[in-house]
């Protein structure tokens, strides 16, 4: 059975007017058709005037924690991982049931494994992390199939996934395909 779990959730604003971002971490740890899938994505979500997804400059700092302070964190693969994380977060914003108001999502950590992270894994984990931070369920919820992450999006006009994703609607957004900000 798949282990899809949320690690930690917090950020209730309490009695003051100060808004504290809600944090959520999602770990994807599953073997499908003999292929391991592992990734960990952390997000912060806070109310906003309009939906927005950004990547923290520290999203890949976990590399320095793992390999030392002089480790290069600006790897060639980061561009693909950031593109997937942005798409997954946008999918969650478009597909979480019962959302009230717009949200700003900050992707605070994108942790991959060179041998265990497959195409689509980061997108899937980011979507589930955002849904957990919003305390909601995605409809339809993405899942891992025999050929990777599956996003069954029935609404052509509201899908924000890149055309290269395995989304049944083949939705495309110029914003989603734009070069993400450099990190690290």
C-alpha positions in Angstrom: 0.0 0.0 0.0 1.2 3.5 -0.8 2.5 5.7 2.0 1.4 9.2 1.2 1.6 11.2 4.4 1.6 14.7 5.7 4.3 15.7 8.1 3.3 18.6 10.3 0.7 21.2 9.8 0.5 24.4 11.7 0.0 28.1 11.6 -3.3 29.0 13.2 -3.4 32.8 13.5 -5.0 32.9 16.9 -6.7 35.9 18.4 -4.4 38.6 16.8 -4.8 40.1 13.4 -1.5 38.8 12.3 -1.7 36.1 9.6 0.7 33.2 10.2 1.3 31.0 7.1 0.1 27.5 7.3 2.9 25.0 6.8 2.6 21.5 5.4 5.1 18.8 4.4 4.2 16.0 2.1 6.4 12.9 1.6 5.7 10.6 -1.3 7.1 7.2 -0.6 5.7 4.5 -2.9 6.7 1.6 -5.2 4.6 1.3 -8.4 5.2 -1.3 -11.0 8.6 -2.0 -9.5 9.7 1.7 -9.6 10.4 3.6 -6.4 8.9 7.1 -6.0 10.3 9.3 -3.3 10.1 13.1 -2.8 9.5 15.5 0.0 7.9 18.9 -0.6 7.2 21.6 2.0 4.9 24.6 1.5 3.6 27.7 3.3 0.2 29.0 2.4 -1.3 32.3 3.4 -4.4 34.3 2.4 -3.8 36.6 -0.6 -5.7 38.9 -3.0 -5.2 36.5 -5.9 -3.8 33.0 -6.2 0.0 33.0 -6.5 2.7 30.4 -6.3 6.4 31.2 -5.7 9.5 29.3 -4.9 11.6 30.2 -1.9 15.3 30.9 -2.7 16.1 28.3 0.0 14.0 25.5 -1.5 17.2 23.5 -2.2 19.2 24.4 0.9 18.6 20.9 2.2 21.5 19.9 -0.1 23.9 22.0 2.0 22.5 20.4 5.2 23.1 16.9 3.7 26.4 17.5 1.9 28.0 20.5 3.6 28.0 24.3 3.4 30.0 24.5 0.2 27.7 22.2 -1.8 26.4 23.7 -5.1 22.6 23.8 -4.8 21.9 25.2 -8.3 21.8 21.9 -10.1 20.6 21.4 -13.7 17.7 19.3 -12.6 16.3 22.0 -10.3 14.5 23.7 -13.3 12.5 20.6 -14.0 11.7 20.1 -10.3 10.6 23.7 -9.8 8.4 23.5 -12.9 6.7 20.4 -11.6 6.3 21.9 -8.1 4.7 25.0 -9.5 2.3 23.0 -11.6 1.4 20.7 -8.7 0.7 23.7 -6.4 -1.4 25.4 -9.1 -3.4 22.1 -9.6 -4.2 22.0 -5.9 -5.3 25.7 -5.9 -7.6 24.9 -8.8 -9.0 21.6 -7.5 -9.3 21.8 -3.7 -13.0 21.6 -2.9 -14.6 24.3 -0.8 -11.7 26.8 -0.9 -12.6 30.3 0.4 -10.5 33.1 -1.0 -7.2 33.3 -2.8 -3.9 32.0 -1.5 -0.2 32.7 -1.8 1.8 29.4 -1.8 5.5 29.4 -1.1 7.3 26.2 -2.0 9.9 26.2 0.9 11.6 22.8 0.2 11.8 20.5 -2.8 13.8 17.4 -1.8 14.4 14.8 -4.4 16.4 11.6 -4.6 18.5 11.1 -7.8 17.6 7.4 -8.1 14.1 7.4 -6.5 12.4 10.5 -7.9 10.6 10.0 -11.2 9.0 12.5 -13.6 5.7 13.8 -12.0 6.6 12.8 -8.4 7.4 16.4 -7.4 4.1 17.7 -9.1 2.1 15.1 -7.2 3.8 15.8 -3.8 3.4 19.6 -4.2 -0.3 19.2 -5.0 -0.8 17.1 -1.9 1.2 19.5 0.3 -0.8 22.5 -0.8 -4.1 20.6 -0.3 -3.0 19.6 3.2 -2.1 23.2 4.0 -5.5 24.3 2.8 -7.0 21.5 4.9 -9.0 20.3 1.9 -9.4 17.5 -0.6 -8.6 17.7 -4.3 -11.3 16.7 -6.7 -10.1 14.8 -8.6 -7.1 13.9 -6.5 -3.9 13.0 -8.4 -2.4 9.6 -7.9 0.5 7.4 -9.0 -0.4 5.0 -11.8 1.7 2.3 -13.5 3.3 5.0 -15.7 3.7 7.8 -13.2 1.7 10.6 -11.7 -1.9 11.0 -13.1 -3.8 14.2 -12.9 -7.4 13.6 -14.1 -8.5 17.1 -14.8 -12.0 17.3 -16.3 -12.2 21.1 -16.6 -10.2 22.3 -19.6 -10.5 26.0 -18.7 -9.3 25.7 -15.1 -6.4 23.3 -15.6 -2.9 24.9 -15.0 -0.7 22.0 -15.7 1.9 22.1 -18.5 1.0 20.3 -21.7 3.7 17.7 -21.1 2.0 16.5 -17.9 -0.2 13.4 -17.8 -3.3 15.4 -17.3 -6.3 14.2 -19.3 -7.3 17.7 -20.3 -3.9 18.7 -21.7 -4.5 22.1 -20.1 -1.7 24.6 -20.7 -0.8 27.9 -19.0 1.8 30.3 -20.3 2.5 31.2 -16.7 3.1 27.6 -15.7 5.6 27.1 -18.4 7.6 30.3 -17.9 11.1 30.0 -16.6 10.9 29.8 -12.8 13.1 32.0 -10.6 16.6 30.7 -10.0 17.0 29.2 -6.6 20.1 28.6 -4.4 
